[in-house]
Amino acid sequence: MGNISSRTWFDLLVEIEKDYPDRPCLIFKDGKHTYSEIRQRSQALGESLKERGVKPGDRVGIWAPNQCEWLEVLFATSYLGVPLVPFSTWSTKSELSFLIDDSKVSCIFSVSNFGGRDFLKDLNEIQIQGLAPGKFQIIKIGGESEFSVSSTLESKVPGRSAGQRNDVATVLYTSGSSSRPKAVPLKHESIIENGFNIGERLGLTNEDRVFVPVPLFWSYGSINALPAIFSHGACMVLQELYEPGSALSLIEEQGCTAIYTLPAITNSLTSHSSFSKRAVSTLRTGLTIGTPQDLKNAAEGLGVKSICNIYGSTETYGNCTVTPHDWPFELRSKTQGIPLPGTRLRVRNPVSGEISKAGEVGSIEVSGHIIEGYYGESSRHNAKTFSEDGFFLTGDLGSVDEAGRLVFAGRSNEMIKRSGINVSPAEVEEIIQQDVQVASVGVTGKPDNKVDEAIVAFVVPKNKFRFNKDALVSHCKRFLSSYKIPDRIELCDELPLTPTGKLKRRELKEWANKLL
């Protein structure tokens, strides 16, 4: 794996510190933090946790937005050899009660408040009312009156991680097809190896400054961006909470050269009143998901000429395919790339069960850098999540071409069945997005007695007073087969999105089902 020999989070930090002790690894609102500073504070925090009784076999939680202390807690737990369990800052008290109970954490690092909520109050009520059986310490992030991250002393002499390469480094909770979040255990070695390889596809160097607008408690942040950046000795540029106006200022002020974006983030940046080509002129490379039009928006609108297309999930350590940054743009926009080193991809016919031929759409299966199974309550899904020979059954549809490049088609449960033919919402969305009237679009199916499912397109127009539905239909007819043309076009002010910018397709389908 290149020149990186470390196989745990903390040992990686020590290794990079040797080469770049004074190079900033993080730029946040409170200033720049060097690799040496983060290592020293993380190690000291680990020693403090040890004195408070945290030991191998325990799990440590964190409930906080993006900030320097988030990284310190991550590396401190690696130093101790215990997994870190991040909780989403969007979790309600009820959701958090489940997460604490399911993860069996022995202590939780938490900010006092965030987003208008009193986090410590919620945690104390969960503890006092017994909403999450079991005891856990609450450790405040910040403040001088009690034990906290900011009160730890610096450790000058580098230590070594008590964790091993095959130990679980973090347990992320991810939503999916089940009613409860799934507990995804991720190991040190695969996090670092896969992250390094993602960075290679991006073309990262130790001179890069990478803007990461997504939360660290999400795999795109902590299992994708963080190891890619740190394994290359680069610098992460963070916002506590994404906001496009201040993001543009940060990108320009810090001369960011790479970005982890999403279609919704790209659109919010390019449509912001303060957007200018000058503000993003230093951006060179980055990652995004989406349609060819989404890639075009990032490459041309945002100016990220070497933008990379990706496919993956938390269970596959963030990404399992990435397009190399130096591929021709057409290949980067129309495929999700080839598998990363150590990963194998295959596509299976969902009806016959046979392995599909090149170009045939089927169910995507992945092996290599994948989890061995879910933890906690979600472990009941394990039997149906893996094949007999150990492949992860993604639940996604796609095809692999003759050159081994993946072409993603969509979630198997999102496909629209129109007159017996499968229609990919993403394909229809891609064409609609190319119309100059359209800001964004979400496509779903609605039960229909005549055609099984009618195709409904929810469109956010750039100007609703000048929007012409007939013109959009004509546009679709030029580029889509007749059975793929939307039966209904509904205008809306905004689409239902997750806090990380993904389309909530279940909610979109609920919208469609309510239509008369």
Order of alpha helices (4+ residues) and beta strands (2+ residues): alpha-beta-beta-alpha-beta-alpha-beta-alpha-beta-beta-beta-alpha-beta-beta-beta-alpha-beta-alpha-beta-alpha-beta-alpha-beta-alpha-beta-beta-alpha-beta-beta-beta-alpha-beta-beta-beta-beta-alpha-beta-beta-alpha-beta-alpha
